[in-house]
Amino acid sequence: MAKLVSTTYGEALFELAVEENLTDALYEEAKGVLETFEQNQELTKFLTHPKIESTEKRETIEKIFGQYVSKNMTGFLVLLVEKGHYGDIEATLKYFISQIKEYKKIGIATVSSASELDESQKKKIEAKLLATTAYESFEMHYLVDPHLIGGLVIRIGDRVVDSSIRNKLSEITKELRKIQLNA
């Protein structure tokens, strides 16, 4: 299966960052560039417009970012534009950022609860995650989902721990249906 453009180019930038010992610098630059794209949809529209020449797109990237980010990052963005992958810039930067976070052992956890958690509860959850995973720190995201009734749902990457009341009721319901079918 062919790799996605964002994965291929994101891995290349990651390898450059590690080889050149630029992980921190390129990570911060990538976050800034990504924020610029997310806040300026006109820039994305400009870069993906089919009637605007690649040369003009490249010059625009150089003007906008050349004075604020390193030559490595500017060159990377120019390369994506020259290869016609301007529509993949955001996805590529997101992939690169996720790779750097893994490299630096920064986990991303989303915790859903039925009601708002206080600071001491949040600290306990983060401490428990640090103790039970290989991550050295966490980027925590907290959501309130009243449908959970109680308990927590914790998502780290593709792993999910669901200790919500809703989930437990669902499991009990399945067991009861099995009993009724066997009777």
Sequence and secondary structure as in RCSB ss.txt:
>XXXX:A:sequence
MAKLVSTTYGEALFELAVEENLTDALYEEAKGVLETFEQNQELTKFLTHPKIESTEKRETIEKIFGQYVSKNMTG
FLVLLVEKGHYGDIEATLKYFISQIKEYKKIGIATVSSASELDESQKKKIEAKLLATTAYESFEMHYLVDPHLIG
GLVIRIGDRVVDSSIRNKLSEITKELRKIQLNA
>XXXX:A:secstr
    HHHHHHHHHHHHHHHTT HHHHHHHHHHHHHHHHH HHHHHHHH TTS HHHHHHHHHHHHTTTS HHHHH
HHHHHHHTT GGGHHHHHHHHHHHHHHHTTEEEEEEEESS   HHHHHHHHHHHHHHSS SEEEEEEEE GGG S
SEEEEETTEEEE  HHHHHHHHHHHHHHHHHH 
